[in-house]
Amino acid sequence: MANYLESDESGNYAYTVQETITGGSYATTPDGNLQISIQLGAYGSETLNGTQRSGGQGVVAGIDGMAATGTLDLQTSMAAPTGGYALSLFGGDEYSDPVWIGGVVNIDSAGGISGNGSELDVLDGQVGLSGEDMVGASTVSAPDAYGRVTIKLYPGTGSSLQPVYLAGYIVDATHMRLIETEDAVDAMNFLGVLGGTALGQGANTGKFSTGSVVGTSYVFGAQGTDEHGPLDVAGVLTSGANGTVTGTLNWNDLSGSGTQEPIPVLGAWTVDATGRMTVSNLVSGSSPSYSMHVYLTGDGSGLLLSDTNDSIFAGQVFEQQATTFTAASFSGAYGLNGTEYVPSGVYGELGVEGPLTSSASDGSDAVAGFVDNANGAADFAVSGSLKASGNGVFTGSLAGFTPGTRTASNSFTLYVVDGTQAVAIETDDQQLMLGRLENVE
């Protein structure tokens, strides 16, 4: 079963189409990438391009010739969702303005959401819609034969957000993939084009406190926009016992000159019982001030959304290992999934996917592999070196990511979570690239 979005003739609106997958095929290319073709109903078809990662999982970097990011997940459960879920949605509203929604939704009864322990943060260009919105009494359907549920989120008292209807595809007890649905059924709902994910909190639901977070470091990667255009942000933040947060980050909107070194930042943080952590006023002498909400799961992961319309971004966080890093901490085979934005020529936004290897020697990691820009694009070689540091912030250069000049080197910072994964951000003024590297067994 699949949901996808289809535009009307004017191109101003979109609506959800639900189709049964009637067939398809998949293949593994020589470079380790995947190409999956699926038939939807009698006439529709989709081609997904991605790369493999460990545990029978994969990631998508292209859909029908367009750059895209997503996941391929092995479904291991279709049990009805229960408890708290960190939620992140991105897309557009009915007026074609971009929309970001993040929050925590607590499914606290069989098929029901009372609204207790549920809250959403909304960033929308429409006047009056941005801000914190409470969730009222809402519903969740029973899973069908494919593990698909319908989640109907209704506004709470004082909320300016219309009802949001979502189709959720259950992966397991702590993962659902989401897409907005039923626009053609109820004209009073949000009428947007939204997709995203939900991460389950399980036994941690409603039990978060300062003690749950203090002393923990989180690596994050996020994408969005600011006054200059597309924006990438990545870093690592540590919550202190006195309500302060310290860390290091890089941001890139192509407005700088030269290579940006990792920037030390200082800010403040709070957390409520739902797991909604607010990080505010992240500043340094050379960085914009950033604020964000982090929606924690309690099992080492979470989702994030910025708390300002000046620099809007959304992404994911990963709890970093507490022990000191060495070059050997990032060593082995990894699958890269990310996106590039190339301002020159005809390139624009591109997917990036493929297998890379990292080999430790003399305090540095030599990186090599073959990746591509998805959708049947030709492979290109990636090579370079990253210098290790004890806090997991590795810096160096990688060649291969510049279309048309594959031998050119670009500067990168790698924020290592642990031996299994890391977030990479390009730090020069040539183009944008943000990606996640995950271990391939």
C-alpha distance (Angstrom), angle and dihedral (degrees) to the residues before:
residue distance angle dihedral
M1 . . .
A2 3.80 . .
N3 3.78 138.3 .
Y4 3.79 120.1 -156.3
L5 3.79 136.9 166.1
E6 3.79 124.0 -111.4
S7 3.81 126.4 -169.7
D8 3.77 126.8 -136.2
E9 3.79 121.2 -123.2
S10 3.80 94.0 -88.4
G11 3.78 92.4 54.2
N12 3.81 90.8 -136.1
Y13 3.78 97.4 104.6
A14 3.77 137.9 36.0
Y15 3.75 134.7 -163.4
T16 3.77 135.4 -165.1
V17 3.79 121.6 -101.7
Q18 3.79 119.8 -164.0
E19 3.79 116.2 -154.2
T20 3.78 136.7 170.9
I21 3.80 114.6 -120.7
T22 3.79 103.5 -120.6
G23 3.79 100.2 -179.9
G24 3.75 146.8 -34.4
S25 3.78 146.8 152.5
Y26 3.78 141.3 -119.9
A27 3.77 136.2 -157.0
T28 3.78 138.2 -175.2
T29 3.78 112.6 -132.7
P30 3.84 121.4 -141.7
D31 3.81 91.3 -102.0
G32 3.82 91.4 58.3
N33 3.79 96.6 -102.2
L34 3.79 126.5 130.4
Q35 3.79 133.4 -128.0
I36 3.79 116.8 -169.7
S37 3.79 124.6 -176.0
I38 3.80 119.6 -167.2
Q39 3.80 130.4 -172.5
L40 3.80 115.4 -139.9
G41 3.79 115.0 -161.4
A42 3.77 119.0 -48.9
Y43 3.78 100.6 -39.6
G44 3.82 113.6 13.6
S45 3.79 128.2 88.6
E46 3.80 138.0 172.1
T47 3.80 132.8 -162.3
L48 3.78 118.5 -152.6
N49 3.80 123.1 -163.4
G50 3.80 120.3 -163.9
T51 3.76 149.0 127.3
Q52 3.78 134.8 -105.4
R53 3.77 129.1 -109.1
S54 3.78 134.0 178.0
G55 3.79 126.9 -65.4
G56 3.80 96.9 36.9
Q57 3.80 90.7 -64.2
G58 3.78 133.9 127.8
V59 3.77 143.8 -178.7
V60 3.81 131.8 -131.8
A61 3.80 125.1 -134.5
G62 3.79 100.7 168.9
I63 3.81 141.2 30.9
D64 3.80 120.8 -168.2
G65 3.77 94.7 -24.9
M66 3.81 96.0 -44.8
A67 3.80 127.3 109.7
A68 3.81 110.5 -105.8
T69 3.77 141.4 153.6
G70 3.77 127.4 -142.3
T71 3.76 145.7 118.6
L72 3.78 140.3 -95.3
D73 3.79 107.8 -148.3
L74 3.78 131.6 -171.7
Q75 3.81 105.6 -125.2
T76 3.80 109.4 -133.7
S77 3.81 101.5 163.1
M78 3.78 140.0 28.1
A79 3.78 96.3 -174.7
A80 3.80 116.6 140.0
P81 3.82 111.7 -89.4
T82 3.79 116.4 -107.3
G83 3.79 137.1 174.8
G84 3.78 129.4 19.3
Y85 3.80 124.1 -21.5
A86 3.79 128.4 -166.6
L87 3.78 104.7 -136.8
S88 3.80 135.7 -161.6
L89 3.82 127.4 -179.9
F90 3.79 132.2 175.9
G91 3.78 133.7 -179.7
G92 3.79 138.5 84.9
D93 3.78 140.0 -56.0
E94 3.81 126.6 -126.2
Y95 3.81 89.7 -84.6
S96 3.83 92.7 55.9
D97 3.82 92.5 -108.8
P98 3.83 114.5 140.9
V99 3.81 115.5 -104.8
W100 3.78 132.3 -163.5
I101 3.81 122.1 -170.9
G102 3.80 126.1 -178.7
G103 3.76 134.4 165.1
V104 3.77 149.3 101.5
V105 3.81 124.3 -70.6
N106 3.81 119.3 -167.3
I107 3.82 116.4 -153.2
D108 3.80 94.6 -161.1
S109 3.80 102.4 166.6
A110 3.79 138.5 30.8
G111 3.78 102.6 -69.0
G112 3.78 92.9 -14.5
I113 3.80 143.9 103.8
S114 3.80 112.6 -164.1
G115 3.80 93.4 -169.9
N116 3.80 93.4 -116.6
G117 3.80 109.1 128.6
S118 3.81 92.3 10.0
E119 3.80 124.9 115.7
L120 3.82 136.7 154.4
D121 3.80 134.1 -156.1
V122 3.80 115.8 -151.2
L123 3.80 131.4 -164.3
D124 3.80 112.0 -172.2
G125 3.77 132.9 149.9
Q126 3.81 91.3 -131.6
V127 3.81 112.7 101.3
G128 3.78 113.6 -102.8
L129 3.80 98.5 12.7
S130 3.81 100.6 91.0
G131 3.78 119.5 89.3
E132 3.80 140.2 53.0
D133 3.79 116.4 -31.1
M134 3.78 126.9 -170.0
V135 3.80 119.5 -138.3
G136 3.79 119.8 -126.9
A137 3.80 130.0 -156.2
S138 3.83 105.4 -43.5
T139 3.79 140.3 167.8
V140 3.80 141.8 -123.4
S141 3.81 120.8 -163.6
A142 3.78 124.3 -135.5
P143 3.83 113.9 -94.6
D144 3.79 116.1 -94.0
A145 3.80 125.0 -140.5
Y146 3.83 90.5 -73.7
G147 3.80 96.4 48.0
R148 3.81 92.0 -103.2
V149 3.79 119.8 148.6
T150 3.79 133.2 -179.5
I151 3.81 115.7 -132.6
K152 3.81 116.3 -163.8
L153 3.80 111.8 -166.8
Y154 3.79 114.1 -165.6
P155 3.81 124.0 -167.3
G156 3.78 121.4 -100.9
T157 3.78 127.6 -138.3
G158 3.80 111.5 -49.9
S159 3.80 94.5 7.2
S160 3.80 117.7 141.3
L161 3.81 94.2 -164.1
Q162 3.79 118.5 104.2
P163 3.82 119.7 -129.8
V164 3.80 112.3 -71.0
Y165 3.81 118.5 -149.3
L166 3.79 117.7 -160.7
A167 3.78 136.1 -176.9
G168 3.80 108.8 -142.2
Y169 3.80 122.8 -159.8
I170 3.80 110.4 -156.4
V171 3.80 115.7 -136.5
D172 3.80 97.6 170.7
A173 3.81 139.1 -41.8
T174 3.80 93.0 -58.9
H175 3.82 105.6 31.2
M176 3.79 133.9 67.8
R177 3.81 129.5 163.9
L178 3.80 114.2 -142.7
I179 3.79 139.0 -154.6
E180 3.79 129.4 171.6
T181 3.79 114.0 -108.4
E182 3.83 147.5 171.7
D183 3.82 96.6 48.1
A184 3.79 89.4 140.0
V185 3.82 91.7 51.5
D186 3.80 101.2 51.6
A187 3.80 119.7 27.3
M188 3.81 91.2 -171.0
N189 3.79 95.8 68.6
F190 3.82 127.5 89.6
L191 3.85 93.7 -76.4
G192 3.78 92.6 -156.5
V193 3.78 137.5 130.3
L194 3.80 106.6 -111.9
G195 3.78 135.6 160.9
G196 3.77 133.4 168.5
T197 3.76 147.9 113.1
A198 3.80 143.2 -80.2
L199 3.82 124.8 -147.5
G200 3.80 118.7 -160.2
Q201 3.80 122.6 -124.9
G202 3.81 94.8 -162.2
A203 3.80 113.4 -179.8
N204 3.82 90.0 0.4
T205 3.81 92.3 69.4
G206 3.79 110.8 131.4
K207 3.80 93.4 -7.0
F208 3.80 103.0 98.5
S209 3.80 120.3 126.1
T210 3.78 140.2 156.0
G211 3.79 88.2 -81.8
S212 3.81 90.5 58.4
V213 3.79 91.8 61.9
V214 3.81 111.4 23.3
G215 3.80 114.0 114.1
T216 3.81 93.4 12.2
S217 3.80 122.4 127.2
Y218 3.80 121.3 -147.8
V219 3.80 126.9 -163.9
F220 3.79 112.3 -150.9
G221 3.77 139.9 -176.1
A222 3.80 124.9 -170.4
Q223 3.79 141.9 167.7
G224 3.78 133.2 -157.1
T225 3.79 141.8 109.9
D226 3.79 141.0 -71.3
E227 3.81 135.3 176.5
H228 3.82 91.3 -65.7
G229 3.81 96.9 49.2
P230 3.84 130.8 -106.2
L231 3.83 114.5 29.3
D232 3.82 134.1 -163.1
V233 3.80 122.1 -168.0
A234 3.82 128.5 -179.8
G235 3.76 136.2 160.9
V236 3.78 149.5 115.6
L237 3.82 124.9 -91.2
T238 3.82 129.9 -168.7
S239 3.81 122.9 -160.2
G240 3.79 115.3 -137.1
A241 3.80 128.6 -150.0
N242 3.81 92.6 -115.1
G243 3.81 95.2 59.5
T244 3.79 94.7 -95.4
V245 3.77 125.8 122.4
T246 3.79 123.2 -151.4
G247 3.75 130.3 -174.9
T248 3.77 150.9 111.9
L249 3.78 130.4 -87.0
N250 3.78 144.9 169.4
W251 3.78 126.4 -149.0
N252 3.77 128.3 -172.8
D253 3.80 129.6 -171.7
L254 3.83 95.1 148.5
S255 3.80 91.3 -107.1
G256 3.81 93.9 111.0
S257 3.77 131.0 79.4
G258 3.77 125.3 -125.6
T259 3.80 125.0 -12.1
Q260 3.78 121.6 -26.2
E261 3.79 115.8 -140.3
P262 3.83 118.4 -145.2
I263 3.82 107.5 -76.2
P264 3.84 122.5 -136.6
V265 3.82 110.6 -134.0
L266 3.79 136.5 -171.3
G267 3.80 128.3 -161.6
A268 3.79 145.6 133.3
W269 3.79 135.0 -90.1
T270 3.80 142.7 -165.9
V271 3.81 133.5 176.3
D272 3.79 133.2 -158.7
A273 3.80 130.8 -153.4
T274 3.81 93.3 -92.1
G275 3.81 91.9 62.5
R276 3.81 93.7 -106.0
M277 3.80 103.2 145.0
T278 3.80 117.4 -169.0
V279 3.82 117.9 -154.1
S280 3.79 111.1 -169.9
N281 3.79 140.6 -173.7
L282 3.80 98.7 6.4
V283 3.79 101.1 -174.7
S284 3.77 143.5 162.5
G285 3.77 134.2 164.3
S286 3.81 93.8 -88.7
S287 3.80 105.4 27.2
P288 3.80 133.5 83.0
S289 3.79 115.1 -110.7
Y290 3.80 110.7 -97.9
S291 3.80 131.6 -169.2
M292 3.78 127.1 -177.5
H293 3.77 146.5 167.7
V294 3.81 117.8 -125.8
Y295 3.79 117.0 -159.8
L296 3.79 106.3 -153.8
T297 3.79 129.4 -155.7
G298 3.79 98.1 -167.1
D299 3.80 93.3 -127.1
G300 3.79 97.5 86.8
S301 3.77 102.2 -78.2
G302 3.78 141.1 77.3
L303 3.79 146.8 155.0
L304 3.80 129.4 -107.5
L305 3.79 140.6 -155.4
S306 3.79 128.3 -175.8
D307 3.80 118.2 -112.9
T308 3.79 99.4 -139.6
N309 3.78 139.6 64.3
D310 3.81 90.8 -139.9
S311 3.81 95.5 71.3
I312 3.80 110.8 15.1
F313 3.79 119.6 -170.2
A314 3.79 140.4 148.5
G315 3.77 133.1 -166.4
Q316 3.78 147.2 121.5
V317 3.81 137.2 -70.3
F318 3.80 129.9 -146.8
E319 3.80 127.0 -164.7
Q320 3.80 108.6 -115.2
Q321 3.80 123.0 -135.2
A322 3.79 113.7 -97.8
T323 3.81 96.3 -138.0
T324 3.81 125.9 87.7
F325 3.80 117.8 -86.4
T326 3.80 128.2 -127.2
A327 3.79 131.3 178.3
A328 3.81 87.6 -92.4
S329 3.82 89.1 61.7
F330 3.80 88.1 76.3
S331 3.77 103.3 41.3
G332 3.78 129.9 124.2
A333 3.79 140.0 41.4
Y334 3.81 119.3 -28.4
G335 3.78 137.7 177.6
L336 3.81 115.5 -133.9
N337 3.80 121.5 -147.7
G338 3.79 120.4 173.4
T339 3.77 149.5 112.6
E340 3.80 134.8 -103.6
Y341 3.77 129.7 -156.4
V342 3.81 112.5 -158.7
P343 3.83 111.5 -173.0
S344 3.80 97.2 -167.2
G345 3.76 128.4 72.8
V346 3.80 122.3 -3.6
Y347 3.79 98.3 -47.1
G348 3.81 106.8 96.6
E349 3.80 113.0 156.6
L350 3.79 117.7 4.3
G351 3.76 135.1 -179.6
V352 3.80 118.0 -124.5
E353 3.79 122.2 -155.9
G354 3.76 141.8 151.9
P355 3.81 148.4 91.8
L356 3.81 123.0 -61.4
T357 3.79 132.6 179.3
S358 3.78 127.2 -148.3
S359 3.81 122.3 -157.9
A360 3.81 122.3 -169.2
S361 3.81 121.5 -137.2
D362 3.82 133.6 151.8
G363 3.80 96.0 -11.7
S364 3.81 95.5 -47.7
D365 3.78 138.9 86.2
A366 3.79 122.1 -128.8
V367 3.81 108.8 -147.3
A368 3.80 123.2 -159.4
G369 3.77 139.0 158.8
F370 3.78 147.6 107.1
V371 3.79 121.6 -89.0
D372 3.79 135.5 162.4
N373 3.78 142.6 -157.5
A374 3.81 92.5 -107.0
N375 3.79 130.4 -120.1
G376 3.78 94.5 81.4
A377 3.80 95.3 -50.5
A378 3.79 118.0 156.0
D379 3.79 118.5 -93.4
F380 3.76 120.1 -106.7
A381 3.77 129.4 -163.5
V382 3.81 120.6 -111.1
S383 3.78 121.2 -160.2
G384 3.76 138.3 157.9
S385 3.77 147.2 105.4
L386 3.81 135.8 -92.5
K387 3.80 123.9 -161.4
A388 3.79 113.6 -134.7
S389 3.80 126.6 -131.7
G390 3.77 133.3 -170.9
N391 3.81 94.4 -113.4
G392 3.80 94.0 54.4
V393 3.80 96.0 -106.7
F394 3.82 104.1 129.1
T395 3.82 121.1 -175.0
G396 3.79 133.9 -168.6
S397 3.78 143.1 97.0
L398 3.80 137.4 -70.4
A399 3.79 127.5 -163.3
G400 3.79 125.2 -149.1
F401 3.79 106.0 52.7
T402 3.82 98.3 94.5
P403 3.83 110.3 92.4
G404 3.77 111.6 -131.9
T405 3.82 92.4 15.1
R406 3.78 104.7 55.0
T407 3.81 93.2 164.1
A408 3.82 92.3 61.0
S409 3.80 116.5 106.8
N410 3.80 122.6 -131.7
S411 3.80 127.6 -163.4
F412 3.79 118.7 -112.9
T413 3.78 140.4 -179.5
L414 3.79 117.2 -152.9
Y415 3.81 118.4 -156.4
V416 3.79 104.6 -159.5
V417 3.81 117.8 -152.5
D418 3.81 95.9 -175.2
G419 3.79 136.9 -55.0
T420 3.79 91.4 -57.5
Q421 3.80 103.6 53.9
A422 3.79 148.7 9.6
V423 3.81 141.7 177.3
A424 3.83 119.3 -124.4
I425 3.81 125.5 -160.4
E426 3.80 128.4 -178.1
T427 3.80 109.8 -125.9
D428 3.82 104.9 -171.2
D429 3.80 129.2 87.4
Q430 3.80 97.6 -111.5
Q431 3.80 101.5 86.5
L432 3.81 142.1 -34.5
M433 3.78 125.4 -94.3
L434 3.79 127.3 167.4
G435 3.77 121.9 171.6
R436 3.77 145.9 159.7
L437 3.78 122.1 -132.5
E438 3.80 118.2 -155.6
N439 3.77 129.5 -175.8
V440 3.80 117.2 -100.1
E441 3.79 113.0 -152.9
